[in-house]
């Protein structure tokens, strides 16, 4: 690596150190002209599990955003399921070709290598399969202002992660008008996992005209390991949204509100 290029990469790393739930982009005022609701997102490559959950949750007319990683390794049957999700009204977003930690990889390899390894080939494969991604979820929630500025040249909205069972009025798991949003994990393995708490966030959103952002990974009947979300959690969220006349949003609908 040339010395000048090394200095640029080092400066990127120092100035924009990774904090997964750091709200680096200042929230912008949001119009009250939309309905309160939820964005349910699911990460990684659990396509068969997503399809099983979709069969259960269609009764609530739910919509979700599936952030797909390792799309070059998916077989034809899984690609067909993703295409069916798209046709139904779900969204397919990007989650990196290789599920790389963006800030760490750029600090070591540089911006060009990251784009050529993680983003450009992912976009090409997804476009070739008719799955044009306009939103992106950071693997590991690993982001910073530098990565945000970089990836907003390629996607209309980015999703990081946030954690903790905070009071609903102080949490940052709501859409604020920023092109970077923060999803709260609903997998059983998170220390903040609590279905009544998730419903309290929805209640706050309903009363205050907000949109909650959740993320999950592998839907299952009963969770046994990390990164699993039980069907019941998703059902209770969808039931609440439906019963309270709230709206299911996909990620890329948010910038247009």
KOLSE-700227 format. One record per residue (C-alpha): residue in one letter; chain; x, y, z. Coordinates in steps of 0.02 Angstrom, whole numbers, plus 50000, padded with zeros to 5 digits. Example, Ala and Ser with C-alpha at 12.3 -4.5 7.8 and 13.67 -1.06 7.14 Angstrom:
residues 2
<r:A | c:A | X:50615 | Y:49775 | Z:50390>
<r:S | c:A | X:50684 | Y:49947 | Z:50357>
***
This chain:
residues 257
<r:X | c:A | X:50000 | Y:50000 | Z:50000>
<r:X | c:A | X:50067 | Y:50173 | Z:49957>
<r:X | c:A | X:50104 | Y:50287 | Z:50108>
<r:X | c:A | X:49976 | Y:50419 | Z:50056>
<r:X | c:A | X:49840 | Y:50289 | Z:50036>
<r:X | c:A | X:49886 | Y:50216 | Z:50206>
<r:X | c:A | X:49867 | Y:50387 | Z:50287>
<r:X | c:A | X:49694 | Y:50408 | Z:50210>
<r:X | c:A | X:49635 | Y:50238 | Z:50272>
<r:X | c:A | X:49706 | Y:50270 | Z:50446>
<r:X | c:A | X:49620 | Y:50439 | Z:50453>
<r:X | c:A | X:49455 | Y:50357 | Z:50403>
<r:X | c:A | X:49472 | Y:50233 | Z:50546>
<r:X | c:A | X:49522 | Y:50362 | Z:50677>
<r:X | c:A | X:49392 | Y:50491 | Z:50631>
<r:X | c:A | X:49248 | Y:50370 | Z:50611>
<r:X | c:A | X:49271 | Y:50232 | Z:50740>
<r:X | c:A | X:49131 | Y:50103 | Z:50742>
<r:X | c:A | X:48984 | Y:50118 | Z:50859>
<r:X | c:A | X:48839 | Y:50009 | Z:50805>
<r:X | c:A | X:48701 | Y:50115 | Z:50879>
<r:X | c:A | X:48784 | Y:50287 | Z:50868>
<r:X | c:A | X:48659 | Y:50407 | Z:50792>
<r:X | c:A | X:48791 | Y:50503 | Z:50695>
<r:X | c:A | X:48670 | Y:50582 | Z:50571>
<r:X | c:A | X:48563 | Y:50713 | Z:50654>
<r:X | c:A | X:48377 | Y:50670 | Z:50652>
<r:X | c:A | X:48272 | Y:50777 | Z:50538>
<r:X | c:A | X:48092 | Y:50833 | Z:50570>
<r:X | c:A | X:47966 | Y:50706 | Z:50509>
<r:X | c:A | X:47798 | Y:50752 | Z:50434>
<r:X | c:A | X:47645 | Y:50694 | Z:50531>
<r:X | c:A | X:47562 | Y:50648 | Z:50367>
<r:X | c:A | X:47592 | Y:50461 | Z:50380>
<r:X | c:A | X:47516 | Y:50323 | Z:50485>
<r:X | c:A | X:47608 | Y:50253 | Z:50637>
<r:X | c:A | X:47676 | Y:50080 | Z:50608>
<r:X | c:A | X:47822 | Y:49961 | Z:50605>
<r:X | c:A | X:47965 | Y:49906 | Z:50493>
<r:X | c:A | X:48003 | Y:49722 | Z:50521>
<r:X | c:A | X:48171 | Y:49672 | Z:50449>
<r:X | c:A | X:48255 | Y:49501 | Z:50442>
<r:X | c:A | X:48441 | Y:49476 | Z:50410>
<r:X | c:A | X:48559 | Y:49349 | Z:50332>
<r:X | c:A | X:48513 | Y:49203 | Z:50218>
<r:X | c:A | X:48378 | Y:49105 | Z:50311>
<r:X | c:A | X:48266 | Y:49105 | Z:50159>
<r:X | c:A | X:48174 | Y:48942 | Z:50197>
<r:X | c:A | X:48139 | Y:48999 | Z:50375>
<r:X | c:A | X:48077 | Y:49167 | Z:50310>
<r:X | c:A | X:47959 | Y:49078 | Z:50191>
<r:X | c:A | X:47888 | Y:48971 | Z:50331>
<r:X | c:A | X:47859 | Y:49128 | Z:50437>
<r:X | c:A | X:47781 | Y:49216 | Z:50288>
<r:X | c:A | X:47652 | Y:49077 | Z:50271>
<r:X | c:A | X:47601 | Y:49105 | Z:50452>
<r:X | c:A | X:47602 | Y:49296 | Z:50450>
<r:X | c:A | X:47511 | Y:49325 | Z:50286>
<r:X | c:A | X:47348 | Y:49317 | Z:50384>
<r:X | c:A | X:47397 | Y:49488 | Z:50456>
<r:X | c:A | X:47439 | Y:49559 | Z:50284>
<r:X | c:A | X:47613 | Y:49592 | Z:50350>
<r:X | c:A | X:47757 | Y:49666 | Z:50251>
<r:X | c:A | X:47941 | Y:49642 | Z:50289>
<r:X | c:A | X:48112 | Y:49688 | Z:50223>
<r:X | c:A | X:48229 | Y:49540 | Z:50200>
<r:X | c:A | X:48412 | Y:49593 | Z:50205>
<r:X | c:A | X:48505 | Y:49457 | Z:50109>
<r:X | c:A | X:48688 | Y:49412 | Z:50126>
<r:X | c:A | X:48792 | Y:49285 | Z:50028>
<r:X | c:A | X:48669 | Y:49301 | Z:49884>
<r:X | c:A | X:48796 | Y:49220 | Z:49767>
<r:X | c:A | X:48780 | Y:49058 | Z:49865>
<r:X | c:A | X:48590 | Y:49043 | Z:49859>
<r:X | c:A | X:48517 | Y:48903 | Z:49754>
<r:X | c:A | X:48380 | Y:48928 | Z:49624>
<r:X | c:A | X:48242 | Y:48875 | Z:49744>
<r:X | c:A | X:48290 | Y:49009 | Z:49870>
<r:X | c:A | X:48307 | Y:49141 | Z:49734>
<r:X | c:A | X:48131 | Y:49096 | Z:49677>
<r:X | c:A | X:48066 | Y:49120 | Z:49854>
<r:X | c:A | X:48147 | Y:49292 | Z:49863>
<r:X | c:A | X:48068 | Y:49337 | Z:49697>
<r:X | c:A | X:47900 | Y:49281 | Z:49766>
<r:X | c:A | X:47926 | Y:49391 | Z:49920>
<r:X | c:A | X:47957 | Y:49538 | Z:49803>
<r:X | c:A | X:47799 | Y:49505 | Z:49704>
<r:X | c:A | X:47696 | Y:49492 | Z:49863>
<r:X | c:A | X:47752 | Y:49665 | Z:49920>
<r:X | c:A | X:47897 | Y:49627 | Z:50035>
<r:X | c:A | X:48064 | Y:49710 | Z:50003>
<r:X | c:A | X:48232 | Y:49628 | Z:49970>
<r:X | c:A | X:48378 | Y:49731 | Z:50035>
<r:X | c:A | X:48565 | Y:49707 | Z:50038>
<r:X | c:A | X:48666 | Y:49639 | Z:50184>
<r:X | c:A | X:48835 | Y:49623 | Z:50100>
<r:X | c:A | X:48901 | Y:49489 | Z:49984>
<r:X | c:A | X:49012 | Y:49414 | Z:50120>
<r:X | c:A | X:48937 | Y:49486 | Z:50281>
<r:X | c:A | X:49090 | Y:49592 | Z:50315>
<r:X | c:A | X:49113 | Y:49713 | Z:50459>
<r:X | c:A | X:49116 | Y:49873 | Z:50356>
<r:X | c:A | X:49215 | Y:49987 | Z:50471>
<r:X | c:A | X:49347 | Y:49857 | Z:50515>
<r:X | c:A | X:49371 | Y:49799 | Z:50336>
<r:X | c:A | X:49389 | Y:49976 | Z:50269>
<r:X | c:A | X:49514 | Y:50019 | Z:50406>
<r:X | c:A | X:49626 | Y:49876 | Z:50349>
<r:X | c:A | X:49593 | Y:49858 | Z:50162>
<r:X | c:A | X:49524 | Y:50027 | Z:50110>
<r:X | c:A | X:49364 | Y:50093 | Z:50032>
<r:X | c:A | X:49395 | Y:50029 | Z:49856>
<r:X | c:A | X:49429 | Y:49852 | Z:49915>
<r:X | c:A | X:49272 | Y:49854 | Z:50022>
<r:X | c:A | X:49162 | Y:49910 | Z:49879>
<r:X | c:A | X:49240 | Y:49785 | Z:49758>
<r:X | c:A | X:49226 | Y:49641 | Z:49882>
<r:X | c:A | X:49062 | Y:49673 | Z:49971>
<r:X | c:A | X:48949 | Y:49796 | Z:49880>
<r:X | c:A | X:48976 | Y:49802 | Z:49692>
<r:X | c:A | X:48966 | Y:49613 | Z:49662>
<r:X | c:A | X:48817 | Y:49598 | Z:49780>
<r:X | c:A | X:48723 | Y:49731 | Z:49682>
<r:X | c:A | X:48767 | Y:49647 | Z:49517>
<r:X | c:A | X:48706 | Y:49476 | Z:49575>
<r:X | c:A | X:48546 | Y:49546 | Z:49649>
<r:X | c:A | X:48510 | Y:49653 | Z:49496>
<r:X | c:A | X:48539 | Y:49501 | Z:49386>
<r:X | c:A | X:48408 | Y:49406 | Z:49486>
<r:X | c:A | X:48282 | Y:49548 | Z:49478>
<r:X | c:A | X:48310 | Y:49591 | Z:49661>
<r:X | c:A | X:48365 | Y:49772 | Z:49649>
<r:X | c:A | X:48416 | Y:49829 | Z:49823>
<r:X | c:A | X:48388 | Y:50010 | Z:49873>
<r:X | c:A | X:48416 | Y:49982 | Z:50060>
<r:X | c:A | X:48561 | Y:49907 | Z:50157>
<r:X | c:A | X:48580 | Y:49835 | Z:50333>
<r:X | c:A | X:48753 | Y:49835 | Z:50411>
<r:X | c:A | X:48818 | Y:49662 | Z:50461>
<r:X | c:A | X:48848 | Y:49664 | Z:50649>
<r:X | c:A | X:48774 | Y:49839 | Z:50651>
<r:X | c:A | X:48954 | Y:49895 | Z:50620>
<r:X | c:A | X:48948 | Y:50071 | Z:50549>
<r:X | c:A | X:49011 | Y:50247 | Z:50570>
<r:X | c:A | X:48986 | Y:50414 | Z:50485>
<r:X | c:A | X:49117 | Y:50373 | Z:50355>
<r:X | c:A | X:49032 | Y:50210 | Z:50303>
<r:X | c:A | X:48863 | Y:50298 | Z:50303>
<r:X | c:A | X:48926 | Y:50434 | Z:50187>
<r:X | c:A | X:49003 | Y:50302 | Z:50074>
<r:X | c:A | X:48852 | Y:50187 | Z:50063>
<r:X | c:A | X:48722 | Y:50324 | Z:50044>
<r:X | c:A | X:48798 | Y:50345 | Z:49871>
<r:X | c:A | X:48732 | Y:50171 | Z:49832>
<r:X | c:A | X:48573 | Y:50152 | Z:49937>
<r:X | c:A | X:48431 | Y:50267 | Z:49987>
<r:X | c:A | X:48425 | Y:50210 | Z:50168>
<r:X | c:A | X:48538 | Y:50115 | Z:50289>
<r:X | c:A | X:48497 | Y:50015 | Z:50445>
<r:X | c:A | X:48610 | Y:50001 | Z:50596>
<r:X | c:A | X:48568 | Y:49920 | Z:50763>
<r:X | c:A | X:48520 | Y:49978 | Z:50936>
<r:X | c:A | X:48500 | Y:49887 | Z:51101>
<r:X | c:A | X:48427 | Y:49897 | Z:51275>
<r:X | c:A | X:48259 | Y:49901 | Z:51361>
<r:X | c:A | X:48247 | Y:50091 | Z:51374>
<r:X | c:A | X:48092 | Y:50193 | Z:51406>
<r:X | c:A | X:47996 | Y:50202 | Z:51242>
<r:X | c:A | X:48008 | Y:50392 | Z:51237>
<r:X | c:A | X:48199 | Y:50387 | Z:51243>
<r:X | c:A | X:48236 | Y:50243 | Z:51124>
<r:X | c:A | X:48311 | Y:50275 | Z:50953>
<r:X | c:A | X:48226 | Y:50127 | Z:50866>
<r:X | c:A | X:48104 | Y:50246 | Z:50780>
<r:X | c:A | X:48115 | Y:50322 | Z:50607>
<r:X | c:A | X:48163 | Y:50505 | Z:50624>
<r:X | c:A | X:48181 | Y:50561 | Z:50444>
<r:X | c:A | X:48367 | Y:50520 | Z:50440>
<r:X | c:A | X:48433 | Y:50407 | Z:50299>
<r:X | c:A | X:48512 | Y:50301 | Z:50437>
<r:X | c:A | X:48391 | Y:50209 | Z:50551>
<r:X | c:A | X:48421 | Y:50095 | Z:50700>
<r:X | c:A | X:48332 | Y:49930 | Z:50722>
<r:X | c:A | X:48302 | Y:49846 | Z:50889>
<r:X | c:A | X:48337 | Y:49659 | Z:50889>
<r:X | c:A | X:48193 | Y:49543 | Z:50935>
<r:X | c:A | X:48289 | Y:49378 | Z:50938>
<r:X | c:A | X:48264 | Y:49280 | Z:51099>
<r:X | c:A | X:48450 | Y:49287 | Z:51140>
<r:X | c:A | X:48456 | Y:49476 | Z:51165>
<r:X | c:A | X:48464 | Y:49533 | Z:51346>
<r:X | c:A | X:48324 | Y:49657 | Z:51313>
<r:X | c:A | X:48209 | Y:49523 | Z:51241>
<r:X | c:A | X:48032 | Y:49544 | Z:51308>
<r:X | c:A | X:47876 | Y:49535 | Z:51201>
<r:X | c:A | X:47771 | Y:49651 | Z:51312>
<r:X | c:A | X:47913 | Y:49778 | Z:51299>
<r:X | c:A | X:47912 | Y:49767 | Z:51109>
<r:X | c:A | X:47724 | Y:49797 | Z:51114>
<r:X | c:A | X:47751 | Y:49948 | Z:51226>
<r:X | c:A | X:47862 | Y:50023 | Z:51091>
<r:X | c:A | X:47721 | Y:49996 | Z:50967>
<r:X | c:A | X:47599 | Y:50077 | Z:51087>
<r:X | c:A | X:47711 | Y:50229 | Z:51102>
<r:X | c:A | X:47724 | Y:50236 | Z:50913>
<r:X | c:A | X:47535 | Y:50228 | Z:50895>
<r:X | c:A | X:47507 | Y:50370 | Z:51019>
<r:X | c:A | X:47646 | Y:50479 | Z:50948>
<r:X | c:A | X:47634 | Y:50446 | Z:50762>
<r:X | c:A | X:47800 | Y:50355 | Z:50747>
<r:X | c:A | X:47869 | Y:50204 | Z:50656>
<r:X | c:A | X:47963 | Y:50069 | Z:50754>
<r:X | c:A | X:48105 | Y:49974 | Z:50670>
<r:X | c:A | X:48137 | Y:49794 | Z:50725>
<r:X | c:A | X:48259 | Y:49665 | Z:50660>
<r:X | c:A | X:48267 | Y:49477 | Z:50675>
<r:X | c:A | X:48364 | Y:49334 | Z:50597>
<r:X | c:A | X:48301 | Y:49155 | Z:50591>
<r:X | c:A | X:48115 | Y:49128 | Z:50631>
<r:X | c:A | X:48080 | Y:48964 | Z:50721>
<r:X | c:A | X:47945 | Y:48883 | Z:50824>
<r:X | c:A | X:48056 | Y:48874 | Z:50979>
<r:X | c:A | X:48221 | Y:48965 | Z:50996>
<r:X | c:A | X:48371 | Y:48863 | Z:51055>
<r:X | c:A | X:48523 | Y:48960 | Z:50996>
<r:X | c:A | X:48576 | Y:49139 | Z:50957>
<r:X | c:A | X:48499 | Y:49232 | Z:50812>
<r:X | c:A | X:48331 | Y:49144 | Z:50822>
<r:X | c:A | X:48163 | Y:49232 | Z:50836>
<r:X | c:A | X:48011 | Y:49132 | Z:50887>
<r:X | c:A | X:47855 | Y:49137 | Z:50780>
<r:X | c:A | X:47756 | Y:49195 | Z:50930>
<r:X | c:A | X:47858 | Y:49356 | Z:50942>
<r:X | c:A | X:47822 | Y:49398 | Z:50761>
<r:X | c:A | X:47639 | Y:49349 | Z:50781>
<r:X | c:A | X:47614 | Y:49461 | Z:50933>
<r:X | c:A | X:47693 | Y:49609 | Z:50844>
<r:X | c:A | X:47588 | Y:49581 | Z:50688>
<r:X | c:A | X:47429 | Y:49556 | Z:50790>
<r:X | c:A | X:47458 | Y:49721 | Z:50880>
<r:X | c:A | X:47490 | Y:49815 | Z:50719>
<r:X | c:A | X:47335 | Y:49743 | Z:50636>
<r:X | c:A | X:47221 | Y:49766 | Z:50787>
<r:X | c:A | X:47271 | Y:49948 | Z:50809>
<r:X | c:A | X:47256 | Y:49997 | Z:50626>
<r:X | c:A | X:47441 | Y:50031 | Z:50613>
<r:X | c:A | X:47540 | Y:50007 | Z:50453>
<r:X | c:A | X:47675 | Y:49886 | Z:50397>
<r:X | c:A | X:47812 | Y:49980 | Z:50306>
<r:X | c:A | X:47959 | Y:49915 | Z:50206>
<r:X | c:A | X:48127 | Y:49999 | Z:50230>
<r:X | c:A | X:48133 | Y:50089 | Z:50064>
<r:X | c:A | X:47962 | Y:50165 | Z:50091>
<r:X | c:A | X:48030 | Y:50273 | Z:50232>
<r:X | c:A | X:48129 | Y:50402 | Z:50130>
<r:X | c:A | X:47973 | Y:50442 | Z:50030>
<r:X | c:A | X:47865 | Y:50486 | Z:50179>
***
